[in-house]
Amino acid sequence: MNQYGIPEVFEADAHGIVKEVYQDIKYVLKVPIVNFLFRALANYPEFLVHAWQQVRPNMLSLNMESMANDLRFPLLNKSIPTYDLKKDYSSSTLSHINYVVATFQYVNPKLLLIASAWMESLAERPIVSQKVVKGIIQPGFFNMPPIEMIKVETAPLYVKQLLLEVAKEHASFDVASDYRALACYPRFFEMMWRDLKPYISSNEYTLLRSNLLNQAIKRVREEMPYPITLNSHQLEHIYEPAQIAGIMGIVSYFHRFLPGLIIENEFIRRYLLGES
């Protein structure tokens, strides 16, 4: 397995303008990691630069911070199993697992709003009406520890099998960064996935995912303060038709995938806290 899933540019491999954009993405979104959405789009650097420039001022507005917070904790009626994780991990390790989950839970709603805005604009539904900016938030890092991720193709066999099972359950081309980070803790990953997997096929999960997707689209159209005017015609001067299709496919893929991750992160958060 030389290359699994969607081609991506990892931070360690980024150079030039892509490296600069990566640093700014982390700075603006306040996270210690460049998420999969951007790593996949980095294969089209001109698009990534232009698309990020359009969405950047929005992500520094209180409008978007408030919208993301409203999407962050979906109401799960599912009873969450409990397990004494202290039997397997030290308090410091459990603290870092909680930190990993909290980081993705914080950023995924922002990514969904970004993907929704890009998707709408690329589908010839630009966000053009400017809304009142409720306030500006300051970008910046907060001495965040790094988050490591396991690559599917180089993971130990047992972990690789679990990751491939996650991808299969999601009917996905690849495995989200969230799971690749949690796979660094195989025992926790195995137990958590055992309990989460049945929930992903439930009616509640399907309904919540659909509602989150629709809510994100509605909110960016009604509340995003600065315009997003990307379209395929602008890309024709830079990319071949197949490349444009690739860009739109990536944005569409993550747009559909992120609502589920938001739900799953809430499940995992409650699992860690022992909240039933």
C-alpha positions, 0 to 999 in steps of 0.5 A, spaced: 500 500 500 504 505 497 498 510 497 492 510 500 486 514 499 485 521 497 492 524 495 494 530 500 500 534 502 502 533 509 505 539 513 512 536 513 512 536 505 509 543 504 513 548 501 513 555 498 506 558 498 502 552 500 507 552 507 505 559 508 497 558 507 498 552 512 501 557 517 495 562 516 490 556 516 492 554 523 493 561 525 486 563 523 483 557 525 487 556 532 488 549 531 495 546 531 494 542 525 492 543 518 486 539 516 484 534 511 480 538 507 486 543 506 491 538 505 487 535 499 486 541 496 493 543 496 494 539 490 491 545 487 495 550 490 492 556 486 485 554 488 487 553 495 490 560 496 484 564 492 479 560 496 482 561 503 483 568 501 476 569 500 474 565 506 479 568 511 476 574 513 469 571 515 473 566 519 475 572 524 468 574 525 464 573 531 458 571 526 462 565 524 465 563 531 457 563 533 455 559 527 460 554 529 459 554 536 451 552 534 453 546 530 458 543 535 454 539 540 449 536 536 443 533 541 444 525 541 439 521 544 443 515 544 445 512 551 453 512 551 457 506 553 461 507 559 468 504 560 474 505 565 479 508 561 484 509 567 485 501 567 489 502 560 492 509 560 495 514 565 492 521 567 496 525 562 495 520 556 487 521 557 488 528 558 492 528 551 486 524 548 481 529 551 485 534 547 485 531 541 478 530 541 476 537 543 481 540 538 477 536 532 470 538 535 472 545 535 475 546 528 470 541 524 464 546 525 468 551 522 470 546 516 463 545 515 461 552 514 467 553 510 466 547 505 458 549 505 460 556 503 465 554 497 460 548 495 455 554 494 459 558 490 462 553 486 455 551 484 453 558 481 450 560 488 455 565 490 454 568 497 454 576 495 450 580 500 454 582 506 451 582 513 453 586 519 460 584 522 458 582 529 465 583 532 472 580 530 476 575 534 484 575 534 487 569 531 493 566 534 496 560 537 496 558 544 502 554 545 498 548 543 501 541 543 502 537 536 497 532 534 500 526 531 497 522 526 498 515 523 498 514 516 494 508 513 499 505 509 504 505 514 500 503 520 501 497 524 497 491 521 492 491 526 491 499 527 491 499 519 485 494 519 481 498 524 482 504 520 480 501 513 474 498 517 472 506 519 473 508 512 468 502 509 463 504 515 463 511 512 463 508 505 469 513 504 475 514 500 479 515 506 480 516 513 479 522 517 484 526 521 480 525 527 481 517 527 488 517 524 490 521 530 486 517 535 489 511 532 495 513 536 492 510 542 490 503 539 486 500 545 482 506 546 481 507 538 478 499 538 473 500 544 471 507 542 470 504 535 466 498 537 461 502 541 460 508 535 460 503 529 453 501 530 450 508 532 453 510 525 448 506 521 442 509 526 436 513 524 438 518 529 445 519 526 442 519 519 437 525 521 442 529 525 447 529 519 442 531 514 440 537 519 447 539 520 448 539 513 442 543 511 443 548 517 450 549 515 448 551 508 442 556 511 447 559 516 452 561 511 447 564 506 444 568 511 449 570 516 456 570 513 459 577 513 463 577 507 462 575 500 464 568 497 464 568 489 468 562 487 466 559 480 468 554 475 469 559 470 475 563 474 478 556 474 478 555 467 484 560 466 488 555 471 486 548 470 484 543 465 477 540 466 479 534 469 482 538 475 476 543 476 472 536 477 477 534 482 477 540 486 469 540 486 469 533 488 474 534 494 470 540 496 463 536 495 466 530 499 468 534 505 462 538 505 458 531 505 463 528 510 464 533 515 457 533 519 458 526 520 464 527 524 461 533 528 456 528 531 461 522 532 466 527 535 460 529 540 459 521 541 467 520 543 467 526 547 461 524 551 464 517 551 471 520 554 467 523 560 463 517 561 456 521 560 451 516 558 
